[in-house]
């Protein structure tokens, strides 16, 4: 399976609010992922 997205140790914040710190993830072809969280927490912003 080929790798579509690979991120290593990334951090992300919005308006000085840290959403994740040092995230590492690899998404391969045919993988399924989901983003879960409360309304207004930035799920769509990540897309």
CNS distance restraints for C-alpha pairs under 8 A (distance, minus, plus):
assign (resid   1 and name CA) (resid  28 and name CA) 6.38 0.50 0.50
assign (resid   1 and name CA) (resid  29 and name CA) 5.86 0.50 0.50
assign (resid   2 and name CA) (resid  28 and name CA) 5.74 0.50 0.50
assign (resid   2 and name CA) (resid  29 and name CA) 5.71 0.50 0.50
assign (resid   3 and name CA) (resid  26 and name CA) 7.04 0.50 0.50
assign (resid   3 and name CA) (resid  27 and name CA) 6.08 0.50 0.50
assign (resid   3 and name CA) (resid  28 and name CA) 4.26 0.50 0.50
assign (resid   3 and name CA) (resid  29 and name CA) 6.20 0.50 0.50
assign (resid   4 and name CA) (resid  26 and name CA) 7.76 0.50 0.50
assign (resid   4 and name CA) (resid  27 and name CA) 5.75 0.50 0.50
assign (resid   4 and name CA) (resid  28 and name CA) 5.21 0.50 0.50
assign (resid   4 and name CA) (resid  29 and name CA) 6.14 0.50 0.50
assign (resid   5 and name CA) (resid  25 and name CA) 7.93 0.50 0.50
assign (resid   5 and name CA) (resid  26 and name CA) 5.74 0.50 0.50
assign (resid   5 and name CA) (resid  27 and name CA) 5.11 0.50 0.50
assign (resid   5 and name CA) (resid  28 and name CA) 6.89 0.50 0.50
assign (resid   6 and name CA) (resid  24 and name CA) 7.72 0.50 0.50
assign (resid   6 and name CA) (resid  25 and name CA) 5.87 0.50 0.50
assign (resid   6 and name CA) (resid  26 and name CA) 4.32 0.50 0.50
assign (resid   6 and name CA) (resid  27 and name CA) 6.31 0.50 0.50
assign (resid   7 and name CA) (resid  23 and name CA) 7.45 0.50 0.50
assign (resid   7 and name CA) (resid  24 and name CA) 5.33 0.50 0.50
assign (resid   7 and name CA) (resid  25 and name CA) 5.31 0.50 0.50
assign (resid   7 and name CA) (resid  26 and name CA) 6.34 0.50 0.50
assign (resid   8 and name CA) (resid  22 and name CA) 7.36 0.50 0.50
assign (resid   8 and name CA) (resid  23 and name CA) 6.48 0.50 0.50
assign (resid   8 and name CA) (resid  24 and name CA) 4.31 0.50 0.50
assign (resid   8 and name CA) (resid  25 and name CA) 6.55 0.50 0.50
assign (resid   9 and name CA) (resid  21 and name CA) 7.41 0.50 0.50
assign (resid   9 and name CA) (resid  22 and name CA) 3.85 0.50 0.50
assign (resid   9 and name CA) (resid  23 and name CA) 4.81 0.50 0.50
assign (resid   9 and name CA) (resid  24 and name CA) 5.02 0.50 0.50
assign (resid  10 and name CA) (resid  20 and name CA) 7.95 0.50 0.50
assign (resid  10 and name CA) (resid  21 and name CA) 6.43 0.50 0.50
assign (resid  10 and name CA) (resid  22 and name CA) 4.66 0.50 0.50
assign (resid  10 and name CA) (resid  23 and name CA) 5.09 0.50 0.50
assign (resid  10 and name CA) (resid  24 and name CA) 6.71 0.50 0.50
assign (resid  11 and name CA) (resid  18 and name CA) 7.72 0.50 0.50
assign (resid  11 and name CA) (resid  19 and name CA) 7.60 0.50 0.50
assign (resid  11 and name CA) (resid  20 and name CA) 5.41 0.50 0.50
assign (resid  11 and name CA) (resid  21 and name CA) 4.24 0.50 0.50
assign (resid  11 and name CA) (resid  22 and name CA) 5.11 0.50 0.50
assign (resid  11 and name CA) (resid  23 and name CA) 6.34 0.50 0.50
assign (resid  12 and name CA) (resid  18 and name CA) 6.10 0.50 0.50
assign (resid  12 and name CA) (resid  19 and name CA) 5.62 0.50 0.50
assign (resid  12 and name CA) (resid  20 and name CA) 5.53 0.50 0.50
assign (resid  12 and name CA) (resid  21 and name CA) 6.63 0.50 0.50
assign (resid  13 and name CA) (resid  17 and name CA) 5.16 0.50 0.50
assign (resid  13 and name CA) (resid  18 and name CA) 4.15 0.50 0.50
assign (resid  13 and name CA) (resid  19 and name CA) 5.17 0.50 0.50
assign (resid  13 and name CA) (resid  20 and name CA) 7.13 0.50 0.50
assign (resid  14 and name CA) (resid  18 and name CA) 6.65 0.50 0.50
assign (resid  14 and name CA) (resid  19 and name CA) 7.24 0.50 0.50
assign (resid  27 and name CA) (resid  31 and name CA) 6.28 0.50 0.50
assign (resid  35 and name CA) (resid  43 and name CA) 6.32 0.50 0.50
assign (resid  36 and name CA) (resid  43 and name CA) 7.42 0.50 0.50
assign (resid  37 and name CA) (resid  41 and name CA) 6.62 0.50 0.50
assign (resid  37 and name CA) (resid  43 and name CA) 7.13 0.50 0.50
assign (resid  42 and name CA) (resid  46 and name CA) 6.42 0.50 0.50
assign (resid  43 and name CA) (resid  47 and name CA) 7.08 0.50 0.50
